[in-house]
Amino acid sequence: MKALASILLLFTIISIISISPAAFAEVTIETADNNLAQPGCFDTEVGCYTPNTTTVNVGDVVTMTNTDGAGIHTFTSGTVDGFAASPDQKFDSGILQFEQSFELDTTDMEVGEYPYYCMLHVWMQGVLIVQEAEAEPAMAMVTELDQMMAEIMTSDGIANEEMTIDLTITDLEGNGVEHITYNIKATQGTEILLNEEGHMHKGIITNNHMTSALPLDASDTMPVVITVESVGFGHNEQYVDFSGEIATKQVVPEFGTIAMMILAIAIISIVAVTAKSRLSIMPRI
């Protein structure tokens, strides 16, 4: 049986909510092979480039690669009218041999549509669309304590056996605390049974830990003491060091186990008394 403890903690959170840009992405555009890169390919399902129309965010890096083993091509920004090309100097890969690439950094590009074509095969045309990156809210920066709930479930503390510890940290509404790094420690007397770091990502997560074998049965005089301390909050560049005790729990024998022991002793006593009483009323011969 597992013992269940719900420990309410009062923390005061001062959240600094800021706007951080979305992570930049790497985008790939390839040429169609020679059998498909024919006049009119722009209007086909496959297109002259793969993909034929590409949408990226400002700041993304676009890798343009010639994957046509039968020809050389370019990625040149500009427009084509019939067979008359008008480059606009926005970008130009130059002539790319098979498997050669050109990287376009869109960080300094303006939002808008950028048509491009192959200077050697002007019917090959594509469109690059550059849009503003959607801003993402930064994670809350935890600077003080607030209300949270730590749920600690353990197996019975039996001598010479390992104890399992299941830990879940949520807010008071039951929502998972995202990207919290913590340290969990379990001791019995002066014996350190567990001392390790854990991390909870997004959502409600239960992390499992296991102690070394207990030297003694858990008891009122020798409980197993479990302490959970925060190490930090956040992720990557939004990580903030934050040290403080989250929860402490003492594992002692279950009431049910104690009751069964008392009941067993009581039954033995009754049997003993009954046996003694029967012996005392036996007539002498």
FIDO-288948 format. One record per residue (C-alpha): residue in three letters; x, y, z. Coordinates in steps of 0.2 Angstrom, whole numbers, always signed. Layout:
BEGIN
{pt "ala",{X,Y,Z}}
...
//
This chain:
BEGIN
{pt "met",{+0,+0,+0}}
{pt "lys",{+6,+17,-4}}
{pt "ala",{+5,+32,+8}}
{pt "leu",{-2,+48,+1}}
{pt "ala",{+2,+65,+7}}
{pt "ser",{-4,+81,-1}}
{pt "ile",{+6,+96,+5}}
{pt "leu",{+0,+113,+2}}
{pt "leu",{+14,+126,+0}}
{pt "leu",{+11,+145,+1}}
{pt "phe",{+23,+153,-12}}
{pt "thr",{+21,+171,-18}}
{pt "ile",{+26,+172,-37}}
{pt "ile",{+30,+188,-45}}
{pt "ser",{+29,+184,-63}}
{pt "ile",{+38,+194,-76}}
{pt "ile",{+28,+191,-92}}
{pt "ser",{+38,+197,-107}}
{pt "ile",{+37,+194,-126}}
{pt "ser",{+50,+183,-133}}
{pt "pro",{+52,+179,-152}}
{pt "ala",{+48,+162,-158}}
{pt "ala",{+63,+151,-161}}
{pt "phe",{+71,+153,-178}}
{pt "ala",{+68,+138,-190}}
{pt "glu",{+78,+131,-204}}
{pt "val",{+69,+129,-220}}
{pt "thr",{+74,+119,-236}}
{pt "ile",{+69,+122,-254}}
{pt "glu",{+75,+111,-268}}
{pt "thr",{+75,+111,-287}}
{pt "ala",{+63,+99,-296}}
{pt "asp",{+73,+86,-306}}
{pt "asn",{+77,+88,-325}}
{pt "asn",{+62,+78,-330}}
{pt "leu",{+50,+90,-321}}
{pt "ala",{+58,+106,-323}}
{pt "gln",{+51,+110,-340}}
{pt "pro",{+41,+125,-346}}
{pt "gly",{+25,+126,-337}}
{pt "cys",{+31,+117,-322}}
{pt "phe",{+26,+132,-311}}
{pt "asp",{+7,+127,-314}}
{pt "thr",{+10,+109,-310}}
{pt "glu",{+7,+100,-294}}
{pt "val",{+25,+97,-291}}
{pt "gly",{+31,+114,-297}}
{pt "cys",{+48,+120,-302}}
{pt "tyr",{+55,+120,-285}}
{pt "thr",{+50,+110,-270}}
{pt "pro",{+40,+118,-262}}
{pt "asn",{+35,+130,-276}}
{pt "thr",{+28,+142,-263}}
{pt "thr",{+37,+143,-246}}
{pt "thr",{+32,+154,-231}}
{pt "val",{+45,+158,-218}}
{pt "asn",{+46,+169,-203}}
{pt "val",{+58,+184,-202}}
{pt "gly",{+74,+177,-195}}
{pt "asp",{+72,+159,-202}}
{pt "val",{+87,+152,-213}}
{pt "val",{+82,+146,-230}}
{pt "thr",{+93,+133,-238}}
{pt "met",{+91,+132,-257}}
{pt "thr",{+99,+116,-264}}
{pt "asn",{+101,+110,-282}}
{pt "thr",{+95,+92,-281}}
{pt "asp",{+94,+90,-300}}
{pt "gly",{+107,+78,-305}}
{pt "ala",{+105,+82,-324}}
{pt "gly",{+107,+101,-323}}
{pt "ile",{+113,+117,-315}}
{pt "his",{+102,+130,-308}}
{pt "thr",{+100,+146,-298}}
{pt "phe",{+89,+154,-286}}
{pt "thr",{+88,+172,-291}}
{pt "ser",{+75,+184,-284}}
{pt "gly",{+65,+194,-297}}
{pt "thr",{+51,+192,-310}}
{pt "val",{+50,+184,-327}}
{pt "asp",{+39,+191,-342}}
{pt "gly",{+39,+178,-355}}
{pt "phe",{+57,+174,-357}}
{pt "ala",{+63,+191,-351}}
{pt "ala",{+70,+190,-333}}
{pt "ser",{+71,+205,-321}}
{pt "pro",{+82,+202,-306}}
{pt "asp",{+79,+213,-291}}
{pt "gln",{+95,+210,-282}}
{pt "lys",{+86,+204,-266}}
{pt "phe",{+95,+187,-266}}
{pt "asp",{+105,+177,-279}}
{pt "ser",{+112,+160,-276}}
{pt "gly",{+123,+160,-292}}
{pt "ile",{+125,+145,-302}}
{pt "leu",{+123,+129,-291}}
{pt "gln",{+130,+112,-297}}
{pt "phe",{+122,+96,-291}}
{pt "glu",{+120,+95,-272}}
{pt "gln",{+127,+113,-270}}
{pt "ser",{+117,+124,-258}}
{pt "phe",{+114,+143,-255}}
{pt "glu",{+109,+149,-237}}
{pt "leu",{+97,+164,-236}}
{pt "asp",{+96,+173,-219}}
{pt "thr",{+79,+182,-218}}
{pt "thr",{+84,+192,-203}}
{pt "asp",{+85,+208,-212}}
{pt "met",{+72,+205,-225}}
{pt "glu",{+56,+215,-225}}
{pt "val",{+39,+206,-224}}
{pt "gly",{+32,+202,-241}}
{pt "glu",{+32,+191,-256}}
{pt "tyr",{+49,+187,-265}}
{pt "pro",{+47,+179,-282}}
{pt "tyr",{+62,+170,-289}}
{pt "tyr",{+67,+160,-304}}
{pt "cys",{+82,+151,-312}}
{pt "met",{+93,+162,-323}}
{pt "leu",{+97,+147,-334}}
{pt "his",{+79,+140,-336}}
{pt "val",{+68,+156,-334}}
{pt "trp",{+52,+145,-334}}
{pt "met",{+57,+138,-317}}
{pt "gln",{+49,+150,-305}}
{pt "gly",{+45,+150,-286}}
{pt "val",{+39,+162,-273}}
{pt "leu",{+46,+165,-255}}
{pt "ile",{+34,+173,-243}}
{pt "val",{+42,+181,-228}}
{pt "gln",{+30,+185,-213}}
{pt "glu",{+32,+192,-195}}
{pt "ala",{+36,+178,-183}}
{pt "glu",{+22,+176,-170}}
{pt "ala",{+28,+181,-153}}
{pt "glu",{+27,+169,-139}}
{pt "pro",{+25,+174,-121}}
{pt "ala",{+40,+171,-110}}
{pt "met",{+39,+159,-96}}
{pt "ala",{+34,+166,-79}}
{pt "met",{+50,+171,-69}}
{pt "val",{+48,+164,-51}}
{pt "thr",{+56,+175,-38}}
{pt "glu",{+46,+171,-23}}
{pt "leu",{+34,+158,-16}}
{pt "asp",{+16,+155,-21}}
{pt "gln",{+3,+142,-19}}
{pt "met",{+7,+125,-25}}
{pt "met",{+3,+107,-20}}
{pt "ala",{+16,+93,-19}}
{pt "glu",{+9,+75,-19}}
{pt "ile",{+21,+62,-12}}
{pt "met",{+17,+44,-13}}
{pt "thr",{+28,+31,-6}}
{pt "ser",{+29,+12,-3}}
{pt "asp",{+30,+5,+15}}
{pt "gly",{+46,+8,+24}}
{pt "ile",{+52,-9,+27}}
{pt "ala",{+70,-13,+33}}
{pt "asn",{+82,-20,+20}}
{pt "glu",{+70,-15,+6}}
{pt "glu",{+70,+0,-6}}
{pt "met",{+56,+13,-5}}
{pt "thr",{+48,+19,-21}}
{pt "ile",{+43,+38,-21}}
{pt "asp",{+31,+46,-33}}
{pt "leu",{+31,+65,-34}}
{pt "thr",{+19,+76,-43}}
{pt "ile",{+20,+95,-41}}
{pt "thr",{+4,+105,-47}}
{pt "asp",{-4,+122,-42}}
{pt "leu",{-19,+123,-31}}
{pt "glu",{-30,+120,-46}}
{pt "gly",{-22,+104,-51}}
{pt "asn",{-12,+112,-66}}
{pt "gly",{+6,+105,-69}}
{pt "val",{+20,+116,-64}}
{pt "glu",{+30,+117,-80}}
{pt "his",{+49,+117,-81}}
{pt "ile",{+53,+115,-63}}
{pt "thr",{+69,+108,-58}}
{pt "tyr",{+70,+101,-40}}
{pt "asn",{+81,+90,-28}}
{pt "ile",{+73,+76,-19}}
{pt "lys",{+82,+69,-3}}
{pt "ala",{+77,+55,+8}}
{pt "thr",{+85,+51,+25}}
{pt "gln",{+83,+39,+39}}
{pt "gly",{+92,+45,+55}}
{pt "thr",{+109,+49,+48}}
{pt "glu",{+108,+38,+33}}
{pt "ile",{+105,+46,+16}}
{pt "leu",{+94,+35,+6}}
{pt "leu",{+91,+46,-9}}
{pt "asn",{+99,+63,-15}}
{pt "glu",{+95,+67,-34}}
{pt "glu",{+89,+80,-45}}
{pt "gly",{+73,+79,-56}}
{pt "his",{+64,+90,-68}}
{pt "met",{+46,+91,-74}}
{pt "his",{+42,+97,-91}}
{pt "lys",{+25,+102,-98}}
{pt "gly",{+9,+95,-91}}
{pt "ile",{+5,+85,-75}}
{pt "ile",{+19,+73,-73}}
{pt "thr",{+23,+61,-59}}
{pt "asn",{+42,+57,-57}}
{pt "asn",{+47,+41,-50}}
{pt "his",{+62,+39,-38}}
{pt "met",{+69,+25,-28}}
{pt "thr",{+79,+25,-12}}
{pt "ser",{+93,+13,-7}}
{pt "ala",{+88,-1,+5}}
{pt "leu",{+81,+5,+22}}
{pt "pro",{+93,+1,+37}}
{pt "leu",{+77,-1,+49}}
{pt "asp",{+58,-1,+47}}
{pt "ala",{+51,+16,+47}}
{pt "ser",{+44,+20,+64}}
{pt "asp",{+39,+35,+74}}
{pt "thr",{+56,+36,+81}}
{pt "met",{+65,+32,+65}}
{pt "pro",{+54,+39,+51}}
{pt "val",{+60,+41,+33}}
{pt "val",{+61,+60,+30}}
{pt "ile",{+58,+65,+12}}
{pt "thr",{+63,+83,+7}}
{pt "val",{+59,+91,-10}}
{pt "glu",{+68,+108,-14}}
{pt "ser",{+67,+118,-29}}
{pt "val",{+83,+121,-39}}
{pt "gly",{+76,+133,-53}}
{pt "phe",{+61,+137,-65}}
{pt "gly",{+61,+139,-84}}
{pt "his",{+69,+132,-99}}
{pt "asn",{+85,+136,-109}}
{pt "glu",{+87,+155,-109}}
{pt "gln",{+72,+158,-98}}
{pt "tyr",{+79,+147,-84}}
{pt "val",{+80,+156,-67}}
{pt "asp",{+89,+148,-52}}
{pt "phe",{+78,+148,-37}}
{pt "ser",{+82,+138,-21}}
{pt "gly",{+69,+135,-8}}
{pt "glu",{+60,+120,+1}}
{pt "ile",{+45,+114,-7}}
{pt "ala",{+39,+100,+4}}
{pt "thr",{+44,+89,+18}}
{pt "lys",{+36,+72,+23}}
{pt "gln",{+39,+59,+36}}
{pt "val",{+35,+41,+32}}
{pt "val",{+30,+31,+47}}
{pt "pro",{+20,+15,+48}}
{pt "glu",{+2,+15,+41}}
{pt "phe",{-12,+16,+54}}
{pt "gly",{-19,+1,+46}}
{pt "thr",{-3,-9,+49}}
{pt "ile",{-2,-3,+67}}
{pt "ala",{-20,-8,+70}}
{pt "met",{-17,-25,+63}}
{pt "met",{-3,-28,+74}}
{pt "ile",{-13,-22,+89}}
{pt "leu",{-27,-33,+84}}
{pt "ala",{-16,-48,+82}}
{pt "ile",{-9,-45,+99}}
{pt "ala",{-26,-44,+106}}
{pt "ile",{-32,-60,+98}}
{pt "ile",{-16,-69,+105}}
{pt "ser",{-20,-62,+122}}
{pt "ile",{-38,-68,+121}}
{pt "val",{-33,-85,+116}}
{pt "ala",{-21,-86,+130}}
{pt "val",{-33,-80,+143}}
{pt "thr",{-46,-92,+137}}
{pt "ala",{-34,-106,+137}}
{pt "lys",{-29,-102,+155}}
{pt "ser",{-47,-100,+160}}
{pt "arg",{-51,-117,+153}}
{pt "leu",{-37,-125,+162}}
{pt "ser",{-42,-117,+179}}
{pt "ile",{-60,-124,+178}}
{pt "met",{-54,-142,+174}}
{pt "pro",{-59,-154,+189}}
{pt "arg",{-46,-162,+198}}
{pt "ile",{-45,-181,+197}}
//
